[in-house]
Amino acid sequence: MIDMEDKIRMGDLLGFYGSLLTEHQRQIYTYYAADDLSLSEIAENAGISRQAVHDLIRRCTREMEEYETCLHLISRFRIAREQIMAIRAEALVLPEKYGSKIIDLTDSLMEEL
């Protein structure tokens, strides 16, 4: 059974590296990771076996994890987000004249991420 952390990780992998998959791989992976369909439902929709769906999801996950190992996009994103939120928290205690500008900038950065 897949837990919530695994689902979040799969969503992150899909968001960052999904465009590197084939259209078929991306569709099957999206059904599972984002649309929360069961392996049986995906197999029926795609016209393939449940085992083929399972194998494809494992292969895609492994492939995208390898991309992350090389590129570190997800880990860099998480670090940047944490740093921006820390800056924003510090800005909240500054006088409004200075803090509001920093808060606006951090909010803008978070939207860009």
N, C-alpha and C positions, 0 to 999 in steps of 0.2 A: 504494500500500500504506500502511496506517495504522500508525504507530509507537506505541510504548508511551506516550509523553508525550501523544499525541493521545487514546489510549484512556483514560488517567487524566483528561484534561481533559473528555472526553465523560461519564465517570462522575460527575465533579464537577458538570457542568452538569445532568445528570439528577437528581442528588441535591438540588441547590439549587432548580432551576427546573422539574423534570419535572412537578410538579403543575399548572403553568400551561399545559401542553400538553393537547390533547384526549385522550380515552382511547385512540383509535386511534393518534395520534401517539406517545403515551407507550409503548404496547405495542410498536410497531415500533422505536422508539428503544431501548427496553429490550432487545429481542431482539439488537440490534446492539451496543450499548455495554456492557451488563451480561452478557448471556448468550453473547456472542461468536459469534452465528450469522452465516453468510455472507449476502450479499445474495440469493443464489439460494434459500437455505433459508428466509429470511424471506418472500420473494416466494411461495414454494410454500405456506408456512403461512398467509399472509394472503390468498392468492388474488389477488394483484396482480402486475404485471410487476416484473422486477428494476430496470428504469429508474425505475419509480414509487417503489420502496423507496429507491433512491439519492437521488432528488430530495427525498423526504420527510425523509430523514436530514440532507441538506444544509440544507434549509429550517428544520428544527427546531434544528439546531446554530446557524445564523445568528440565529434568533429568540432562543434562550437566551443567545447571546453578547451580543446587544443588551440583554437584561435585566441581564447582568453589567456591561456598560458603564455602565448607569444606576445600578444598586444596589450593585455591588461586594461582594456577599455572599461570594463565593469568596475574593477577595483579602483581605477583612477576616478571614475565618476562618483563612486561612493565616498572616496576621500575628499574630493572637491565639494560635494554636497555637505559633508560634515563640517568642513572648514568654513564654508559660507554660512552655515547655520550658527557656528560658534561666533563668527564675526557679527552676525545679526544680533545674537544674544548679548554680546558686549555693547553693541550700539544702543540697545534698549536702556542702558543705565547712563548713557551720556546725556548732556543737556540736549533738548529737542533741536536746537539750532544745528548741532553737528550730527546727532543720532538719526534724525529723520532722513537726512541725505544718504547716510550709510545704509539705513534700512531700505530705502528705495533702490539703491544700487544692488544690495544683496538680493532683494526680491526680483529685480531684473535678471540677475545672474541665474537665479533658480529657475526662472521661466525659460531661459536659454538652454539650460541643461536638459 
